[in-house]
Amino acid sequence: MPLGAVIEKELRMFFRYPLRVFSAVLVGIVFLLQFVFFGQAVLGGRYSQLLASSTGIGDYPTYALIGYVLWWLSVSPMEAYVWGIRRELQRGTFETSVAAPIRITELLLGLALSWLLMDSVLMMVVFVFGVLIFHISLSLPVVLKSLPVLLLSFLSFLGFGLIFAGLVMMFKNIGPFAQIFEFSMLFFSGVFFPLNVMPRGVVLFSQIFPLTHSVTAIRAIFTGKTYAEVLPSISWLLILVLFYWITGYALFRWAEKTTRVMGYGGY
């Protein structure tokens, strides 16, 4: 199966170098620690009554850990499209892959799924580390209850990432632009601080990001809320899944046709 072959290739390449895996986990842990300790320094302690009244979670390490892990997993499809395709272009193997008996959308889906699996393993380690070091109370039912929301968020970014896939084929290197976009979501989606402290225009703009709604919903689920109580966030995610897949696929097809004229080769 071509899709399985793409996933297997990516996983073999990543886990073939243990030092690379260790480095990725270490970077994830360092980023988490610096943001959590910085937030606690600003708040004057671990617990914030203002944070609790704004988001329902007053324990800042719990608040930050949920947002951080979701952010990392949400940008995984875009990372796969941007850096995965760029790597194939650098090696001169992308045009060969396009000519192979596999649809280009299947190739991209394989890249996205393999990167999601890799990032899930890395973030599982970081998440467990955060739970242990900050003594966060956690139950398996709550984690399992959060998975459908996480899936909707991933599907939204999978469609949105098609836009970046098309841009990579056309312009070859859009890594810096993609990174600016990814890190801007740390602020626009309320990963490390509540959105209600931001100007109203920024709050309205943040609604276009699936991460904004998945973070809100999963944090609410961690506080014991039901699906019915987080229905507005889930509804937004369903709308964004449809919107980004239609828009992203249309723009990707246009970029693909343009690239066929320009040529895939070269970097």
For each residue, the residues with C-beta under 8 A, 3 or more apart:
1: 4 5
2: 5 6 100 101 102 106 107 110
3: 6 7 102 106 109 110 113
4: 1 7 8 110
5: 1 2 8 9 110
6: 2 3 9 10 102 106 107 110 111 114
7: 3 4 10 11 110 113 114 117
8: 4 5 11 12
9: 5 6 12 13 114
10: 6 7 13 14 84 110 111 114 115 118
11: 7 8 14 15 114 117 118
12: 8 9 15 16
13: 9 10 16
14: 10 11 17 20 21 114 118
15: 11 12 18 21 118
16: 12 13
17: 14 20 21
18: 15 21 22
19: 22 23
20: 14 17 23 24
21: 14 15 17 18 24 25 122
22: 18 19 25 26
23: 19 20 26 27
24: 20 21 27 28 122
25: 21 22 28 29 122 125 126
26: 22 23 29 30
27: 23 24 30 31
28: 24 25 31 32 72 122 123 125 126
29: 25 26 32 33 126 129
30: 26 27 33 34
31: 27 28 34 35 68
32: 28 29 35 36 64 65 68 126 129 130
33: 29 30 36 37
34: 30 31 37 38
35: 31 32 38 39 64 68 192
36: 32 33 39 40 60 61 64 65 130 134
37: 33 34 40 41
38: 34 35 41 42
39: 35 36 42 43 60 64 192 193
40: 36 37 43 44 45 46 60 61
41: 37 38 44
42: 38 39
43: 39 40 46 48 51 60
44: 40 41 48
45: 40 48
46: 40 43 59 60 61
47: 52 58 59 60
48: 43 44 45 51 52 58 60
49: 52 53 58
50: 53 54
51: 43 48 54 55 57 58 60 63 194
52: 47 48 49 55 56 57 58
53: 49 50
54: 50 51 194 196 197
55: 51 52 63 194 219
56: 52 219 220 223 225
57: 51 52 62 63 66 219 222 223
58: 47 48 49 51 52
59: 46 47 62 63 136
60: 36 39 40 43 46 47 48 51 63 64
61: 36 40 46 64 65 130 134 136
62: 57 59 65 66 134 136 222
63: 51 55 57 59 60 66 67 219
64: 32 35 36 39 60 61 67 68 191 192
65: 32 36 61 62 68 69 127 130 131 134 136
66: 57 62 63 69 70 215 218 219 222
67: 63 64 70 71 189 190 191 192 215 219
68: 31 32 35 64 65 71 72 126 191 192
69: 65 66 72 73 123 126 127 130
70: 66 67 73 74 150 153 191 211 214 215 218
71: 67 68 74 75 185 186 189 191 211 215
72: 28 68 69 75 76 119 122 123 126
73: 69 70 76 116 119 120 123 150 153 154
74: 70 71 153 154 157 185 210 211 214
75: 71 72 78 79 157 182 185
76: 72 73 79 80 112 115 116 119 154 157
77: 80 81 112 115 116 154 157 158 160 161
78: 75 81 82 157 160 161 164 178 181 182
79: 75 76 82 83 84 115 119 178 182
80: 76 77 83 84 108 111 112 114 115 116 161
81: 77 78 84 85 108 111 112 161 162 164 165 168
82: 78 79 85 86 164 165 168 174 175 178
83: 79 80 86 87 175
84: 10 79 80 81 87 88 111 115
85: 81 82 88 89 94 108 111 165 168 169
86: 82 83 89 90 168 172 173 175 267
87: 83 84 90 91
88: 84 85 91 93 94 97
89: 85 86 92 94 168 172 264 266 267
90: 86 87 267
91: 87 88 94
92: 89 95 96 265 267
93: 88 96 97
94: 85 88 89 91 97 98 264
95: 92 98 99 264 265
96: 92 93 99 100
97: 88 93 94 100 102 107
98: 94 95 104 107 264
99: 95 96
100: 2 96 97
101: 2
102: 2 3 6 97 106 107
103: 106 107
104: 98 107 108 256
105: 108 109
106: 2 3 6 102 103 109 110
107: 2 6 97 98 102 103 104 110 111
108: 80 81 85 104 105 111 112 162 165
109: 3 105 106 112 113 158
110: 2 3 4 5 6 7 10 106 107 113 114
111: 6 10 80 81 84 85 107 108 114 115
112: 76 77 80 81 108 109 115 116 158 161
113: 3 7 109 110 116 117
114: 6 7 9 10 11 14 80 110 111 117 118
115: 10 76 77 79 80 84 111 112 118 119
116: 73 76 77 80 112 113 119 120 154
117: 7 11 113 114 120 121
118: 10 11 14 15 114 115 121 122
119: 72 73 76 79 115 116 122 123
120: 73 116 117 123 124
121: 117 118 124 125
122: 21 24 25 28 72 118 119 125 126
123: 28 69 72 73 119 120 126 127
124: 120 121 127 128
125: 25 28 121 122 128 129
126: 25 28 29 32 68 69 72 122 123 129 130
127: 65 69 123 124 130 131
128: 124 125 131 132
129: 29 32 125 126 132 133
130: 32 36 61 65 69 126 127 133 134 136
131: 65 127 128 134 136 138
132: 128 129 135
133: 129 130
134: 36 61 62 65 130 131
135: 132
136: 59 61 62 65 130 131
137:
138: 131 142 143
139: 142 143
140: 143 144
141: 144 145
142: 138 139 145 146 221 222
143: 138 139 140 146 147
144: 140 141 147
145: 141 142 148 221
146: 142 143 149 150 218 221 222
147: 143 144 150 151
148: 145 151 152
149: 146 152 153 214 217 218 221 230 233 234 237
150: 70 73 146 147 153 154 214 218
151: 147 148 154 155
152: 148 149 155 156 210 214 234 237 238 241
153: 70 73 74 149 150 156 157 210 211 213 214 237
154: 73 74 76 77 116 150 151 157 158
155: 151 152 158 159 241 245
156: 152 153 159 160 210 237 240 241 244
157: 74 75 76 77 78 153 154 160 161 210 211 244
158: 77 109 112 154 155 161 162 245
159: 155 156 162 241 243 244 245 246 247 248 249
160: 77 78 156 157 163 164 210 244 248
161: 77 78 80 81 112 157 158 164 165 248
162: 81 108 158 159 165 166 245 248 249 251 252
163: 160 166 167 247 248 251 252
164: 78 81 82 160 161 167 168 174 178
165: 81 82 85 108 161 162 168 169 252 255
166: 162 163 169 170 251 252 254 255 256 259
167: 163 164 170 171 174 177 255
168: 81 82 85 86 89 164 165 171 172 173 174
169: 85 165 166 172 255 256 259 264
170: 166 167 255 258 259 262
171: 167 168 174
172: 86 89 168 169 266 267
173: 86 168 176 267
174: 82 164 167 168 171 177 178
175: 82 83 86 178 179
176: 173 179 180
177: 167 174 180 181
178: 78 79 82 164 174 175 181 182
179: 175 176 182 183
180: 176 177 183 184
181: 78 177 178 184 185
182: 75 78 79 178 179 185
183: 179 180 186
184: 180 181 187 188
185: 71 74 75 181 182 188 189 191 209 211
186: 71 183 189 191 192
187: 184 191
188: 184 185 202 205 206 209 212
189: 67 71 185 186 195 206 209 211 212 215
190: 67 193 194 195 206 212 215 216
191: 64 67 68 70 71 185 186 187 211 215
192: 35 39 64 67 68 186
193: 39 190 197
194: 51 54 55 190 197
195: 189 190 198 202 203 206 212
196: 54 203
197: 54 193 194
198: 195 202 203 206
199: 202 203
200: 203 204
201: 204 205
202: 188 195 198 199 205 206
203: 195 196 198 199 200 206 207
204: 200 201 207
205: 188 201 202 208
206: 188 189 190 195 198 202 203 209 212
207: 203 204 212 213 236
208: 205 240
209: 185 188 189 206 212 213
210: 74 152 153 156 157 160 213 214 236 237 240 241 244
211: 70 71 74 153 157 185 189 191 214 215
212: 188 189 190 195 206 207 209 215 216
213: 153 207 209 210 216 217 233 234 236 237 240
214: 70 74 149 150 152 153 210 211 217 218 233 237
215: 66 67 70 71 189 190 191 211 212 218 219
216: 190 212 213 219 220 230 233
217: 149 213 214 220 221 230 233 234 237
218: 66 70 146 149 150 214 215 221 222
219: 55 56 57 63 66 67 215 216 222 223
220: 56 216 217 223 225 229 230 233
221: 142 145 146 149 217 218 224 225 230
222: 57 62 66 142 146 218 219
223: 56 57 219 220
224: 221
225: 56 220 221 229 230
226: 229 230
227: 230 231 234
228: 231
229: 220 225 226
230: 149 216 217 220 221 225 226 227 233 234
231: 227 228 234 235
232: 235 236
233: 149 213 214 216 217 220 230 236 237
234: 149 152 213 217 227 230 231 237 238
235: 231 232 238 239
236: 207 210 213 232 233 239 240
237: 149 152 153 156 210 213 214 217 233 234 240 241
238: 152 234 235 241 242
239: 235 236 242 243
240: 156 208 210 213 236 237 243 244
241: 152 155 156 159 210 237 238 244 245
242: 238 239 245 246
243: 159 239 240 246 247
244: 156 157 159 160 210 240 241 247 248
245: 155 158 159 162 241 242 248 249
246: 159 242 243 249 250
247: 159 163 243 244 250 251
248: 159 160 161 162 163 244 245 251 252
249: 159 162 245 246 252 253
250: 246 247 253 254
251: 162 163 166 247 248 254 255
252: 162 163 165 166 248 249 255 256
253: 249 250 256 257
254: 166 250 251 257 258
255: 165 166 167 169 170 251 252 258 259
256: 104 166 169 252 253 259 260
257: 253 254 260 261
258: 170 254 255 261 262
259: 166 169 170 255 256 262 263 264
260: 256 257 263 264
261: 257 258
262: 170 258 259
263: 259 260 266
264: 89 94 95 98 169 259 260
265: 92 95
266: 89 172 263
267: 86 89 90 92 172 173
